[in-house]
Amino acid sequence: MSVPLIGISTYLESSARWGVWDLPAALLPAGYPHLVRAAGGLAAMIPPDDPARADAVVARLDGLVIAGGPDVEPARYGAEREPRTGPAAQERDAWELALIRAALASGTPLLGICRGMQLLNVALGGTLVQHMEGHRESLGVFGEHTVKPVPGTLYGRIAPEETPVPTYHHQSVDRLGTGLVPSAHAADGTVEAVELTGSAWVLGVQWHPEMGEDVRVMASLVAAATG
């Protein structure tokens, strides 16, 4: 049996340093490919590209992960920018929204992580809360809190018990996109996971599984991609 190829979207930074170099770079925290490998998949980094090429890219993948990263541009969901919303990443927004739509159209298993969950919601017509407190330790430091699954959902079957998860976010789902249902909540009521009703494997989680030891969410994606 071949190992499923799992594409992961990446950052595109104007300046990154390694060795003697300081150059523009497409990059991704190593936790993402490590998690895919631990779950039995083969990771492929997908830097931002022409959105018109998204269908062709997704057609070569067995599964897709939209990684965490900067805030989603509020104009993407018809909102005015609030003071604490971060700078726009327009190229990445356009590319990742195109990847999500291509995956949804083709039935390719899709996992959104943090920003990826928020983009999934936006792609389906939902909106976001632009700032919230209590879901990260401090600037640049991951926090941890417990999420409670919704019984009977995809995520509820993956992790049926309350689970501590690594967190780092200040935005969250507001109005749910068409077809999405919540499948986990934080103690304060924040929607921590969403999934698409129907037969396709489509899940978004607000936390960062690549920063922890629990491989169950990624393993479920890899299993769906194998099928």
C-alpha positions in Angstrom: 0.0 0.0 0.0 1.4 3.4 -1.0 1.9 6.1 1.7 -0.7 8.9 1.3 0.7 12.2 0.2 -0.5 15.0 2.5 0.0 18.6 1.3 0.6 21.3 3.8 0.2 25.0 3.0 3.2 27.2 4.1 4.2 30.7 5.0 5.8 33.0 2.5 8.1 35.4 4.3 10.1 38.3 2.9 13.0 37.6 5.2 14.2 34.4 6.9 17.6 33.7 8.3 19.6 30.5 8.3 23.4 30.0 8.2 24.9 32.9 6.3 21.6 33.6 4.5 18.9 36.2 4.9 16.5 35.6 2.0 12.8 35.4 1.1 11.6 31.9 2.0 8.6 29.6 2.0 8.7 28.0 5.4 6.7 25.8 7.8 7.3 24.9 11.5 8.8 21.4 11.5 6.0 20.1 13.8 3.7 19.8 10.8 5.7 17.4 8.7 6.7 15.5 11.9 3.1 15.0 12.8 2.2 13.8 9.3 5.1 11.4 9.4 4.1 10.1 12.9 0.6 9.6 11.6 1.8 7.4 8.7 1.7 10.0 5.9 4.2 11.7 3.6 4.3 15.5 3.9 4.7 17.9 1.0 5.0 21.6 1.5 2.9 23.8 -0.7 3.9 27.4 -0.9 1.6 30.1 -2.1 1.0 30.0 -5.9 -1.5 31.2 -8.5 -5.0 30.4 -7.2 -5.9 29.2 -10.7 -3.5 26.3 -10.1 -5.2 25.0 -6.9 -7.3 22.4 -8.6 -4.3 20.9 -10.3 -2.3 20.8 -7.1 -5.0 19.2 -5.0 -5.6 16.6 -7.7 -2.1 15.3 -7.0 -2.7 15.0 -3.2 -4.3 12.4 -1.1 -5.0 14.8 1.7 -4.6 18.5 2.5 -3.7 20.5 5.6 -4.2 24.2 5.8 -1.6 25.3 8.4 -1.8 28.0 11.1 -0.5 31.5 10.5 -1.5 35.2 10.3 -5.0 36.6 10.7 -7.4 36.3 7.8 -8.0 39.6 6.0 -11.4 40.8 7.4 -12.6 41.9 3.9 -12.7 38.2 3.0 -15.8 37.9 5.2 -17.2 41.4 4.7 -15.9 43.0 7.9 -14.0 46.1 8.8 -10.5 45.7 10.2 -10.4 46.0 14.0 -7.4 47.7 15.7 -5.9 44.4 17.1 -6.2 42.4 13.8 -2.8 41.6 12.3 -1.4 42.6 8.9 -3.0 41.1 5.8 -1.4 38.1 4.1 -3.3 38.6 0.8 -1.3 36.2 -1.3 -1.7 33.4 1.3 -5.4 34.1 1.8 -6.1 33.9 -1.9 -4.1 30.7 -2.4 -5.4 28.8 0.7 -9.0 29.7 0.0 -8.5 28.3 -3.5 -7.0 25.1 -2.1 -9.9 24.7 0.3 -12.4 25.2 -2.4 -10.6 22.7 -4.7 -10.5 20.1 -1.9 -14.2 20.6 -1.1 -15.1 20.2 -4.8 -13.0 17.1 -5.3 -13.8 15.4 -1.9 -10.1 15.4 -0.9 -9.7 14.9 2.9 -9.1 18.3 4.4 -7.8 19.5 7.8 -7.6 23.1 8.8 -5.4 24.0 11.8 -6.1 27.3 13.6 -6.0 29.8 10.8 -6.9 26.9 8.5 -10.1 26.3 10.4 -10.9 30.0 10.3 -10.3 30.0 6.5 -12.5 27.0 6.1 -15.3 28.8 7.9 -14.7 31.9 5.7 -14.6 29.8 2.5 -18.1 28.6 3.3 -19.5 32.0 4.0 -18.9 32.3 7.8 -17.4 35.1 9.8 -14.7 35.5 12.5 -14.3 37.1 15.9 -11.2 39.3 15.3 -9.9 39.4 18.9 -10.3 37.2 22.0 -8.3 36.7 25.1 -7.2 33.6 27.1 -6.2 31.2 24.3 -2.5 31.7 24.3 0.1 32.0 27.1 1.8 35.1 25.9 3.3 36.6 22.7 5.1 33.7 21.0 4.3 31.2 23.7 1.7 28.4 23.3 -0.8 27.9 26.0 -2.9 24.9 26.8 -6.5 24.3 27.7 -9.1 21.5 27.5 -11.5 21.0 24.6 -14.8 19.1 25.0 -16.0 17.1 22.0 -19.5 17.0 20.7 -20.8 13.4 20.8 -21.7 11.9 17.5 -19.4 14.1 15.4 -16.3 13.1 13.5 -14.1 14.8 16.1 -16.1 13.2 18.9 -15.3 9.8 17.4 -11.6 10.6 17.0 -11.2 11.9 20.6 -14.3 11.0 22.6 -13.0 12.4 25.9 -12.1 15.9 27.0 -8.5 16.6 25.9 -5.9 19.2 26.8 -4.6 20.8 23.6 -1.8 23.3 22.6 -3.3 26.7 21.8 -2.2 30.0 20.3 -5.0 32.1 18.8 -6.7 35.4 19.2 -9.4 34.9 16.5 -12.2 32.4 16.4 -15.3 31.4 14.5 -18.3 33.7 14.8 -21.1 32.8 12.4 -20.6 29.3 11.1 -20.2 28.8 7.3 -22.8 26.8 5.3 -22.8 23.1 6.2 -20.4 23.4 9.1 -21.3 22.2 12.6 -19.3 22.6 15.8 -17.6 19.5 17.1 -15.7 20.7 20.1 -15.8 23.6 22.5 -13.5 25.3 25.1 -14.7 25.8 28.6 -15.6 29.4 27.8 -17.8 28.3 24.9 -15.4 29.1 22.1 -15.9 26.8 19.1 -12.7 24.7 19.0 -13.5 22.4 16.1 -15.8 22.4 13.1 -16.6 19.8 10.5 -18.6 19.6 7.3 -21.8 17.6 7.4 -21.9 14.8 4.8 -19.7 12.0 3.6 -16.4 13.9 3.0 -13.7 14.1 5.7 -13.5 17.8 6.4 -12.4 19.0 9.9 -11.0 22.2 11.3 -9.4 22.5 14.8 -8.6 25.8 16.5 -5.6 24.4 18.4 -2.2 23.2 17.2 -1.9 19.4 17.2 1.6 19.8 15.6 2.8 21.2 18.9 1.7 18.2 21.0 2.0 14.5 21.2 -1.6 13.5 20.3 -1.6 12.2 16.7 -5.2 11.1 16.5 -6.5 14.0 14.4 -3.8 13.7 11.8 -4.0 9.9 11.9 -7.7 10.1 11.0 -6.9 12.4 8.1 -4.2 10.0 6.9 -6.6 7.1 7.2 -9.2 9.0 5.1 -6.5 9.9 2.6 -5.5 6.2 2.3 -9.0 5.2 1.4 
